Amino acid sequence: MSNESDQRPPDETQPPFYEYWNQLNMLSWMGARITESADGHATVYFEPGEHHRGAGLGGRAVTGAVQAYIFDIVTGAAVASLAHGTKPQVTVKLDVTFERPAYDDPLTFEAHVQAGGRQISFVEGVCRDRNGQPTSRCVAIYRRFDKRREA
């Protein structure tokens, strides 16, 4: 799944890379928090507010757009964990399937890298409500780069 340069251990004096991500607007604005990201696996904890709802019967369910946004974060964190957050990456494709309305919060999003190589990773994810019931699932493809390209 990864090459030898990805196997270097993280600097123990630094917090995990996902703690830096948690401080970024992309997460703090949404109200989501990465709770774990290591070895091709990541989880995100999410307590939705009223502004995240509007779907399902009576508009009480978390919208699909919000769930897709968080899937992009959790699948990205799973891929980034393979290089300890040191390599740039892009989402090539994100496909979300909704199984039932997400009424019962908090929601937990989980992603696992299934396969891949030095540049391409295939990821699967699931969102569960507080009862452990899946509300949605995703599959994603990511491309990683050796270094950031300058514009």
VOPAGU-2260 file (C-alpha; in pm, 1 decimal, decimal comma):
REM VOPAGU-2260
SITE   aa  ch    i         X         Y         Z
SITE  MET   A    0       0,0       0,0       0,0
SITE  SER   A    1     284,4     240,1      59,0
SITE  ASN   A    2     650,6     269,9     -25,2
SITE  GLU   A    3     945,6     266,6     213,7
SITE  SER   A    4     964,7     644,2     252,3
SITE  ASP   A    5     611,1     635,5     393,4
SITE  GLN   A    6     720,9     395,4     666,6
SITE  ARG   A    7     926,4     646,2     864,8
SITE  PRO   A    8     781,2     691,5    1211,4
SITE  PRO   A    9     619,4    1021,2    1304,1
SITE  ASP   A   10     820,2    1270,5    1508,1
SITE  GLU   A   11     716,9    1184,0    1864,9
SITE  THR   A   12     774,5    1543,9    1977,4
SITE  GLN   A   13     505,1    1671,3    1738,7
SITE  PRO   A   14     131,2    1612,1    1777,6
SITE  PRO   A   15     -28,5    1384,3    1516,2
SITE  PHE   A   16     -86,9    1558,6    1182,1
SITE  TYR   A   17    -462,8    1530,0    1221,0
SITE  GLU   A   18    -452,2    1758,6    1524,4
SITE  TYR   A   19    -324,8    2027,6    1289,3
SITE  TRP   A   20    -609,0    1944,0    1048,1
SITE  ASN   A   21    -859,0    1976,4    1335,8
SITE  GLN   A   22    -753,1    2340,6    1377,7
SITE  LEU   A   23    -818,8    2424,0    1011,2
SITE  ASN   A   24   -1138,4    2602,2     911,1
SITE  MET   A   25   -1240,5    2307,1     693,1
SITE  LEU   A   26   -1302,7    2108,9    1013,2
SITE  SER   A   27   -1374,1    2366,5    1281,6
SITE  TRP   A   28   -1630,2    2542,3    1060,0
SITE  MET   A   29   -1816,6    2216,3    1003,1
SITE  GLY   A   30   -1805,4    2109,9    1366,7
SITE  ALA   A   31   -1635,9    1778,9    1285,1
SITE  ARG   A   32   -1328,3    1642,0    1463,3
SITE  ILE   A   33   -1079,9    1376,6    1353,3
SITE  THR   A   34   -1040,8    1148,1    1653,7
SITE  GLU   A   35    -798,9     895,4    1505,0
SITE  SER   A   36    -582,7     865,8    1195,4
SITE  ALA   A   37    -311,6     601,6    1161,5
SITE  ASP   A   38    -206,7     314,1     937,3
SITE  GLY   A   39    -462,7     382,8     664,7
SITE  HIS   A   40    -758,0     420,8     903,5
SITE  ALA   A   41    -935,8     733,2    1029,7
SITE  THR   A   42   -1243,0     830,9    1230,6
SITE  VAL   A   43   -1435,0    1157,2    1258,0
SITE  TYR   A   44   -1679,3    1247,9    1535,1
SITE  PHE   A   45   -1962,4    1484,3    1439,9
SITE  GLU   A   46   -2238,1    1644,7    1644,4
SITE  PRO   A   47   -2463,0    1819,0    1392,8
SITE  GLY   A   48   -2638,5    2146,1    1463,0
SITE  GLU   A   49   -2970,2    2261,9    1322,7
SITE  HIS   A   50   -2789,1    2423,3    1028,3
SITE  HIS   A   51   -2661,7    2076,2     923,0
SITE  ARG   A   52   -3015,0    1937,9     897,8
SITE  GLY   A   53   -3288,8    1969,0     640,4
SITE  ALA   A   54   -3328,9    1621,9     491,4
SITE  GLY   A   55   -3562,1    1332,8     571,7
SITE  LEU   A   56   -3908,2    1343,8     724,5
SITE  GLY   A   57   -3963,3    1685,0     880,4
SITE  GLY   A   58   -3618,8    1807,3     775,3
SITE  ARG   A   59   -3454,3    1656,6    1084,6
SITE  ALA   A   60   -3188,9    1442,5     913,4
SITE  VAL   A   61   -2833,9    1558,0     842,1
SITE  THR   A   62   -2817,0    1650,9     474,8
SITE  GLY   A   63   -2631,8    1443,4     218,1
SITE  ALA   A   64   -2407,5    1737,6     133,3
SITE  VAL   A   65   -2284,7    1755,1     493,9
SITE  GLN   A   66   -2220,1    1380,4     502,3
SITE  ALA   A   67   -2029,8    1392,8     171,1
SITE  TYR   A   68   -1815,6    1679,8     301,3
SITE  ILE   A   69   -1717,8    1480,5     609,5
SITE  PHE   A   70   -1651,9    1168,2     401,6
SITE  ASP   A   71   -1400,2    1373,3     202,3
SITE  ILE   A   72   -1227,0    1464,7     529,4
SITE  VAL   A   73   -1222,8    1116,1     685,6
SITE  THR   A   74   -1111,2     936,4     368,5
SITE  GLY   A   75    -842,3    1200,7     316,6
SITE  ALA   A   76    -719,8    1154,2     673,6
SITE  ALA   A   77    -699,0     776,8     621,8
SITE  VAL   A   78    -482,0     823,8     311,2
SITE  ALA   A   79    -271,4    1098,7     471,3
SITE  SER   A   80    -196,3     872,8     767,4
SITE  LEU   A   81       6,8     641,1     542,8
SITE  ALA   A   82     269,3     916,5     507,7
SITE  HIS   A   83     205,1    1072,5     850,9
SITE  GLY   A   84      48,0    1375,5     681,5
SITE  THR   A   85     366,5    1471,2     493,5
SITE  LYS   A   86     258,9    1424,8     129,0
SITE  PRO   A   87      16,1    1637,9     -70,8
SITE  GLN   A   88    -289,1    1458,5    -208,0
SITE  VAL   A   89    -611,5    1518,6    -397,6
SITE  THR   A   90    -948,2    1349,0    -402,2
SITE  VAL   A   91    -989,8    1203,0    -751,6
SITE  LYS   A   92   -1336,5    1058,0    -693,1
SITE  LEU   A   93   -1582,0    1042,6    -404,0
SITE  ASP   A   94   -1899,1     836,1    -440,3
SITE  VAL   A   95   -2151,7     844,9    -154,9
SITE  THR   A   96   -2450,4     612,5    -110,0
SITE  PHE   A   97   -2721,3     705,7     140,6
SITE  GLU   A   98   -2891,7     412,3     314,3
SITE  ARG   A   99   -3120,3     580,3     568,6
SITE  PRO   A  100   -3182,5     925,6     713,4
SITE  ALA   A  101   -2918,2    1035,0     965,6
SITE  TYR   A  102   -3147,7    1142,3    1249,3
SITE  ASP   A  103   -2973,5    1008,8    1559,6
SITE  ASP   A  104   -2657,2    1201,3    1641,0
SITE  PRO   A  105   -2373,4    1206,4    1711,9
SITE  LEU   A  106   -2248,7    1055,7    1387,1
SITE  THR   A  107   -1923,1     864,9    1354,5
SITE  PHE   A  108   -1746,7     846,6    1018,4
SITE  GLU   A  109   -1484,6     579,6     964,0
SITE  ALA   A  110   -1257,9     513,9     665,0
SITE  HIS   A  111   -1007,9     243,8     569,4
SITE  VAL   A  112    -760,7     239,1     282,4
SITE  GLN   A  113    -839,2     -86,0     101,0
SITE  ALA   A  114    -559,0     -95,7    -155,3
SITE  GLY   A  115    -320,1     122,9    -346,0
SITE  GLY   A  116      33,6     203,4    -433,6
SITE  ARG   A  117     276,2     492,3    -424,1
SITE  GLN   A  118      34,3     737,8    -587,8
SITE  ILE   A  119    -319,3     593,1    -597,0
SITE  SER   A  120    -523,0     478,4    -294,6
SITE  PHE   A  121    -868,4     320,7    -280,5
SITE  VAL   A  122   -1069,3     396,9      32,8
SITE  GLU   A  123   -1402,9     284,1     178,0
SITE  GLY   A  124   -1597,9     466,1     445,5
SITE  VAL   A  125   -1911,9     433,6     654,2
SITE  CYS   A  126   -2116,1     675,8     866,1
SITE  ARG   A  127   -2296,8     537,8    1169,5
SITE  ASP   A  128   -2552,0     702,6    1395,6
SITE  ARG   A  129   -2543,9     681,6    1776,1
SITE  ASN   A  130   -2713,2     339,4    1758,8
SITE  GLY   A  131   -2437,9     200,1    1537,2
SITE  GLN   A  132   -2668,5     186,7    1234,7
SITE  PRO   A  133   -2504,6     276,1     901,3
SITE  THR   A  134   -2662,9     585,2     746,0
SITE  SER   A  135   -2432,1     621,0     444,9
SITE  ARG   A  136   -2122,9     470,5     284,4
SITE  CYS   A  137   -1860,5     592,0      43,4
SITE  VAL   A  138   -1583,1     480,0    -185,4
SITE  ALA   A  139   -1303,9     719,0    -275,3
SITE  ILE   A  140    -994,5     732,6    -490,4
SITE  TYR   A  141    -699,7     954,3    -394,1
SITE  ARG   A  142    -381,2    1055,8    -568,3
SITE  ARG   A  143     -72,6    1137,8    -363,5
SITE  PHE   A  144     224,5    1338,8    -482,3
SITE  ASP   A  145     589,3    1321,9    -379,0
SITE  LYS   A  146     601,2    1697,8    -325,5
SITE  ARG   A  147     383,2    2004,2    -355,4
SITE  ARG   A  148     374,9    2151,0    -704,4
SITE  GLU   A  149     436,4    2522,7    -727,7
SITE  ALA   A  150     192,6    2721,8    -941,9
